[in-house]
Amino acid sequence: MPARTGAEYIKGLQEHPREVWIDGERVKDVTTHPALKNGVKSVAALYDMQHDPVLREEMTFASPSTGDPVGLSYLVPRTMEDLERRRRMMTRWAWASCGMMGRSPDFLNTIFSSWAGASGYFAQDRPEFEKNVLNYHEFLRENDVALTHALVNLQRRRTSNPTDTLSEEVALTLVKETDAGIVVKGSRVLATLGPISDEIAIYPVASHRLAGDDGRQSFSFSIPCDTPGVKFLCRESFDLGRSHFNHPLGSRFEEMDSVVFFDNVFVPWERVFLLGNVELCNGYAQGTNSDAHTGHQVLTRCLVKAEFMLGLADLIVDTLGSGTIPHVQEQVAELITQRDTLWACLRAAEADATPNRWGVMSPALPALRAGRTIFGRSIYPRMVEIIQLLGTSSLMALPAEADFDTDIAAEVDQYMATDTANAWDRAKLFHLAWDASCSAFSGRQVLYERMFGGNPVRNSLALYTNYDKEPFKQKVRAFLDLEDSKL
């Protein structure tokens, strides 16, 4: 079937109810529950973009199986032009949420597309796993599946070891193998978009390496979210039930994070991609270059988010008339530099892309890793701080939408206008600024960007250990060995 519409996505969620818990309540219908329904609408809007006559060519490509238009994020890139074309599509989807939805469906689509391109990697475990990966990628592409994942095992204690200390009491663990498939039990975090996805993928994550004796926790598979025994436990919703005027981001882009419990869940063999092979599970990201392809999607979204924050900052300056103040100019210039840094990293990753051993054109990982690391550690938290500094008291002297329809509305209109904006437009802008920099929604955004790629300390240790620094040391040694006469 061709690329789905938003209505088809919503219908699929309704036809396949899953076990979702939030605030002590079991959710009957994720498409109508107040904490989730607006996130569903935002994902549905992404699917509808694929059918916009103006955007269709930019958002889809012809299916290799049927010739029907399918989502472009399922493309297995073979050329530089493929990467750039896919990036333009991902940029469209990222702008639909101002970069605030980190788990839009294109993220997981790029993973399984890169796996399909490198399916031979999985054949090293068992030959049938290669066929499973290829068939599953085709299933995702032809059905336009909304996919989530949960990568990290919960732990009873955390240590400084490079590998997690796993307890079978909580970690997702293989219970048994049968002729029909495998059975697993345990828990995983963190399934962003989980309650409103069609399927959930489980696989290892590079920042949480498995130990040699963790064979029973070493696997990769994907199953429908309504599979018996799969349970989603959600955090508190940041959709506060307020209007788009008062809460413009949180009321639209609540993608929901959840812990997932697996209560003796059956996984059919055709949905298993790796099993019991610790080495292959630890090495899949490098072995398939999937980390480069997900990094390409992530940094594309981060760039959009940076551009949104820059645009928001400049509108704040225009509204308050503060553009002649030197420190204001300096802060906006800082945002410009941060945006341009991310763009440079993204374009460098594309410019230095090379085909991997499987013939898949893969972006250069170092530039992607650099951009993603500085975005989460410094750029995005600083962007939020700059919005706070630019907004100052206007972020709190903030009438609600209802205040414009009361006996005090005349005073609101008179006293809260600026030289460049009426009171309504000023309030609408600063509600957006509040939601981007001060609300619970914004706090989650900062935490999400900090931790998106895993534990930043572990990532730094891995980078220190694995990065080839020798060429630079050789240059320094050569300088030290210069004779005075050659200076």
C-alpha positions in Angstrom: 0.0 0.0 0.0 1.3 3.6 -0.6 2.3 6.1 2.0 -0.3 6.4 4.7 -2.5 9.3 5.5 -3.0 10.7 9.0 -6.5 9.2 9.2 -5.0 5.8 8.3 -2.4 6.1 11.1 -5.1 7.0 13.6 -7.4 4.2 12.5 -4.5 1.8 13.0 -4.0 2.9 16.6 -7.7 2.5 17.3 -7.9 -1.0 15.7 -4.9 -2.2 17.7 -5.4 -1.1 21.3 -2.3 -1.6 23.5 -1.9 -1.7 27.3 -0.9 1.9 28.3 -0.9 3.3 31.9 -0.7 6.9 32.9 -1.3 8.5 36.3 -2.9 5.4 37.7 -5.3 4.9 34.8 -5.3 2.4 32.0 -5.9 4.2 28.8 -8.8 3.0 26.7 -8.0 4.8 23.5 -4.7 6.6 22.9 -6.2 8.6 20.1 -8.8 10.3 22.4 -7.0 10.4 25.8 -6.3 14.0 26.9 -2.6 13.3 27.6 -1.9 11.7 24.2 -4.5 12.8 21.6 -2.6 15.9 20.5 0.6 14.0 20.0 -1.4 11.6 17.8 -2.7 14.5 15.8 0.8 15.9 15.3 2.1 12.5 14.0 -0.9 12.2 11.8 -0.1 15.6 10.3 3.3 14.3 9.3 1.8 11.4 7.4 -0.6 13.8 5.7 2.3 15.9 4.4 3.2 12.9 2.2 0.0 13.5 0.3 0.3 17.3 -0.1 0.5 17.8 -3.9 3.1 20.4 -3.4 5.3 18.2 -1.2 4.6 14.7 -2.5 7.7 14.5 -4.7 9.9 15.7 -1.9 8.4 13.4 0.8 8.1 10.1 -1.1 9.8 7.8 -3.7 8.6 4.9 -5.8 8.4 1.6 -3.9 10.9 -1.0 -5.3 8.1 -3.6 -4.7 5.0 -1.9 -6.1 5.9 1.4 -7.7 3.6 3.2 -5.3 4.8 6.3 -3.5 6.3 5.4 -0.1 8.0 7.5 2.6 11.4 8.8 1.6 13.0 7.9 5.0 12.7 4.2 3.9 15.2 4.9 1.1 18.5 3.0 1.2 20.8 5.7 0.0 23.3 4.8 -2.6 24.5 8.2 -3.7 25.3 11.6 -2.3 22.1 12.9 -3.9 20.1 10.3 -2.0 21.5 11.6 1.3 20.7 15.2 0.4 17.2 14.3 -0.9 16.5 12.4 2.3 17.8 15.3 4.4 15.4 17.7 2.7 12.5 15.3 3.5 13.6 15.0 7.2 13.9 18.8 7.4 10.2 19.1 6.3 9.1 16.8 9.1 11.3 18.4 11.7 9.9 21.9 10.9 6.4 20.5 11.4 7.2 20.3 15.1 9.8 23.1 15.3 12.3 20.3 16.0 10.5 19.4 19.2 9.5 15.8 18.4 12.7 13.8 18.7 11.0 10.5 17.8 9.2 11.3 14.6 8.9 8.1 12.5 11.8 8.9 10.2 14.3 8.3 13.0 13.6 4.5 13.2 13.0 4.3 9.5 16.6 5.3 8.8 17.8 2.5 11.2 16.0 -0.3 9.5 16.8 1.1 6.0 20.5 1.0 6.9 20.1 -2.5 8.3 18.4 -3.6 5.1 21.3 -2.2 3.1 23.7 -4.1 5.4 21.6 -7.2 5.9 24.6 -9.5 5.4 25.8 -8.4 8.9 22.9 -10.2 10.5 23.6 -13.4 8.4 26.8 -13.7 10.5 24.5 -14.7 13.4 22.1 -17.0 11.6 21.5 -17.0 7.8 17.7 -16.6 8.3 18.2 -13.3 10.2 19.3 -11.6 7.0 16.0 -12.5 5.4 14.1 -11.3 8.5 15.8 -7.9 8.3 15.0 -7.5 4.6 11.4 -8.7 5.0 10.8 -6.4 7.9 12.2 -3.4 6.2 9.8 -4.1 3.3 6.9 -4.5 5.7 7.7 -1.1 7.3 8.1 0.6 4.0 5.0 -0.8 2.4 2.8 -0.2 5.5 4.3 3.1 6.6 4.6 1.9 10.1 5.1 4.2 13.1 7.9 2.6 15.0 9.4 3.3 18.5 12.3 1.6 20.3 13.5 0.9 23.9 17.2 0.3 24.1 18.4 0.4 27.7 17.8 -2.1 30.5 16.8 -0.9 33.9 19.4 -1.6 36.6 19.3 -2.1 40.3 22.6 -0.3 40.7 24.9 1.7 38.5 28.6 1.5 38.4 31.6 3.0 36.5 32.1 -0.2 34.6 32.1 0.1 30.8 29.4 -2.6 30.7 26.1 -2.5 32.6 25.6 -4.7 35.6 22.4 -6.6 34.5 20.0 -8.3 36.8 17.6 -10.8 35.3 15.1 -9.6 37.8 14.7 -6.3 35.9 16.7 -6.6 32.6 14.9 -7.8 29.5 15.9 -11.4 29.3 15.4 -14.4 27.1 13.2 -16.9 28.9 13.1 -19.7 26.3 13.3 -20.6 22.6 10.5 -22.6 20.9 10.0 -23.8 17.4 7.8 -20.8 16.7 9.9 -18.1 18.3 11.4 -16.7 21.6 9.9 -15.6 24.9 11.3 -12.6 26.8 10.6 -11.1 30.2 11.8 -7.9 31.8 11.8 -4.1 31.3 13.3 -1.5 29.0 13.6 2.3 28.9 12.8 4.7 27.3 10.2 4.3 24.6 9.5 7.8 23.4 6.4 7.8 21.2 5.8 4.3 22.5 2.1 4.5 23.4 1.2 6.0 20.0 3.4 3.9 17.8 2.4 0.8 15.8 5.4 -1.3 16.7 8.4 -1.4 19.1 11.9 -2.4 18.2 14.3 -3.8 20.7 18.1 -3.9 20.1 21.3 -3.1 21.9 22.7 0.4 22.2 26.4 1.2 21.8 26.7 3.3 24.9 25.6 0.3 27.1 27.7 -2.5 26.0 26.9 -6.1 26.9 29.3 -8.3 28.8 30.5 -11.7 27.6 28.1 -13.5 29.9 25.1 -11.5 28.8 24.0 -13.8 26.1 20.5 -14.1 27.4 20.1 -10.3 27.2 21.7 -10.1 23.7 19.0 -9.9 21.0 17.3 -7.7 18.4 13.7 -8.0 17.4 10.5 -5.9 16.7 6.9 -6.6 17.5 3.5 -4.8 17.4 2.8 -2.6 20.4 -0.4 -4.5 21.1 1.4 -7.8 21.5 0.1 -9.6 24.7 2.3 -8.9 27.7 3.7 -5.6 26.4 2.8 -2.8 28.8 3.7 0.9 28.6 4.0 3.0 31.8 4.0 6.7 30.9 5.4 9.7 32.8 3.2 12.7 33.6 1.9 14.4 30.4 3.2 17.8 29.5 0.1 18.5 27.5 -1.7 20.5 30.2 -5.0 20.6 28.5 -4.6 24.3 27.7 -5.1 26.1 24.4 -2.6 26.4 21.6 -2.4 30.1 22.5 -1.4 29.5 26.1 0.7 26.3 25.6 1.6 26.3 21.9 4.3 23.6 22.1 3.1 21.3 24.9 -0.4 21.3 23.5 0.8 19.9 20.2 4.0 17.9 20.5 3.7 15.6 23.5 5.4 12.6 22.2 5.3 10.8 25.6 8.1 8.8 27.1 7.4 5.4 28.7 8.9 2.5 30.5 8.1 -0.8 28.8 7.3 -4.0 30.7 7.5 -7.4 28.9 5.5 -10.1 30.7 6.6 -13.3 29.0 6.2 -11.8 25.6 6.3 -14.1 22.6 8.3 -13.0 19.6 8.0 -15.0 16.4 11.2 -16.1 14.6 10.5 -14.0 11.6 10.7 -10.9 13.8 14.1 -11.8 15.4 17.2 -10.2 13.9 20.0 -11.2 16.4 20.0 -13.6 19.2 22.6 -14.6 21.8 25.6 -13.2 20.0 27.2 -10.6 22.3 29.9 -9.6 19.8 27.4 -8.9 17.0 25.0 -7.2 19.3 27.7 -4.9 20.6 29.1 -4.2 17.1 25.9 -3.7 15.0 26.0 0.1 14.9 29.6 0.2 13.5 29.1 -3.0 11.5 26.0 -1.6 9.6 26.8 2.2 9.9 23.3 2.6 11.3 24.7 5.1 13.8 25.7 7.4 10.9 22.2 7.3 9.4 20.4 7.9 12.6 22.9 10.7 13.3 22.0 12.2 10.0 18.4 12.4 11.0 19.1 13.6 14.5 21.5 16.4 13.4 19.0 17.5 10.8 16.3 17.9 13.5 18.8 19.6 15.8 19.6 22.2 13.1 15.9 22.9 12.6 15.5 23.3 16.4 18.4 25.7 16.5 16.9 27.7 13.6 13.5 27.8 15.4 15.2 29.2 18.6 17.1 31.8 16.5 13.9 32.9 14.8 12.1 33.0 18.2 14.9 35.1 19.7 14.8 37.6 16.9 11.0 38.0 17.2 11.4 38.7 20.9 14.0 41.4 20.1 11.7 43.0 17.4 8.7 42.9 19.8 10.6 44.5 22.7 12.6 46.9 20.6 15.8 45.8 22.2 17.8 45.3 19.1 20.1 48.3 19.7 21.4 47.0 23.1 24.9 45.6 22.6 24.5 42.5 24.9 21.2 41.6 23.1 23.0 41.8 19.7 25.8 39.6 21.2 23.3 37.0 22.4 21.5 36.8 19.1 24.9 36.6 17.3 25.8 33.6 19.6 22.6 31.9 18.4 23.6 32.6 14.8 27.0 31.1 15.4 25.5 28.0 17.0 23.2 27.5 14.1 26.0 27.8 11.6 28.1 25.4 13.5 25.4 22.7 13.3 24.9 23.4 9.6 28.7 23.0 9.0 28.7 19.7 10.8 25.7 18.4 8.8 27.1 19.4 5.5 30.6 18.1 6.3 29.0 14.7 7.1 27.3 14.7 3.7 30.4 16.0 1.8 32.6 13.3 3.4 30.0 10.5 2.9 31.4 7.3 1.5 29.8 3.9 0.6 30.2 1.4 3.3 31.2 -2.3 2.7 27.6 -3.0 1.8 27.4 -0.3 -0.8 25.2 2.0 1.3 26.2 5.7 1.1 26.8 6.6 4.7 27.4 10.1 6.1 30.7 10.7 7.9 30.2 9.9 11.5 32.8 12.2 13.1 31.1 15.4 12.0 27.7 14.1 13.0 29.0 13.0 16.4 30.6 16.4 17.0 27.4 18.3 16.1 25.2 16.1 18.1 27.5 16.2 21.2 27.9 19.9 21.3 24.1 20.4 20.7 23.1 18.4 23.7 25.9 19.4 26.0 26.1 23.1 25.4 24.3 24.6 22.4 20.7 23.8 23.2 20.9 24.5 27.0 22.5 27.8 26.2 19.9 28.6 23.6 17.2 28.1 26.2 19.1 30.4 28.6 19.4 33.1 25.9 15.6 33.0 25.3 15.2 33.5 29.1 17.7 36.4 29.1 16.1 38.1 26.1 12.5 37.7 27.4 13.1 38.8 31.0 9.9 39.9 32.7 7.8 39.5 29.6 8.0 35.8 30.2 6.1 36.2 33.4 4.0 39.4 32.9 1.9 37.2 30.6 -1.9 37.4 30.2 -3.7 34.2 29.3 -5.9 33.9 26.3 -9.0 34.2 28.4 -7.9 37.6 29.8 -8.6 39.2 26.4 -12.3 38.5 26.9 -12.9 40.0 30.3 -13.7 43.3 31.9 -10.0 44.0 32.2 -9.3 43.4 28.5 -9.2 47.1 27.8 -6.3 47.6 30.3 -4.5 44.5 28.9 -4.7 46.0 25.4 -3.6 49.4 26.5 -0.7 48.6 28.9 0.7 45.4 27.4 1.2 46.6 23.8 4.7 47.5 22.7 5.8 50.0 20.0 5.9 47.1 17.4 3.2 44.7 18.6 -0.3 44.8 20.1 -1.0 43.1 23.4 -2.5 40.0 21.8 0.5 39.4 19.5 2.9 40.1 22.3 1.2 37.6 24.7 1.0 35.0 21.9 4.7 35.3 21.2 5.8 35.1 24.8 3.6 32.1 25.6 5.6 30.4 22.9 8.9 31.7 24.4 7.7 30.5 27.8 6.9 27.0 26.5 10.3 26.9 24.7 12.4 28.0 27.7 10.6 27.8 31.1 7.7 25.3 31.1 7.8 21.7 32.1 7.7 20.9 28.4 10.9 22.9 27.9 12.6 21.2 30.8 12.0 17.8 29.3 13.4 19.1 26.0 16.7 20.1 27.6 17.0 16.7 29.4 16.1 14.9 26.2 18.8 16.6 24.2 21.4 16.1 27.0 20.7 12.3 27.2 19.4 11.5 23.7 22.6 9.8 22.7 23.1 7.9 25.9 25.2 8.7 29.0 27.5 11.6 27.9 30.3 10.5 30.2 30.3 7.0 28.7 30.2 8.4 25.2 33.2 10.6 26.0 35.2 7.7 27.4 34.4 5.6 24.3 35.5 8.5 22.1 38.7 9.0 24.0 39.5 5.2 23.8 38.6 4.6 20.2 39.5 7.9 18.4 42.6 7.6 16.3 44.7 10.5 17.8 48.1 9.1 16.6 48.3 11.2 13.4 48.1 14.4 15.5 50.7 13.2 18.0 53.1 12.3 15.1 52.8 15.9 13.9 53.8 17.2 17.3 56.6 14.7 17.6 57.9 15.8 14.2 57.9 19.4 15.4 59.7 18.5 18.6 62.4 16.7 16.6 63.2 19.6 14.3 66.8 20.8 14.5 67.4 24.4 15.3 69.0 24.9 11.9 65.8 23.9 10.1 63.6 26.4 11.9 
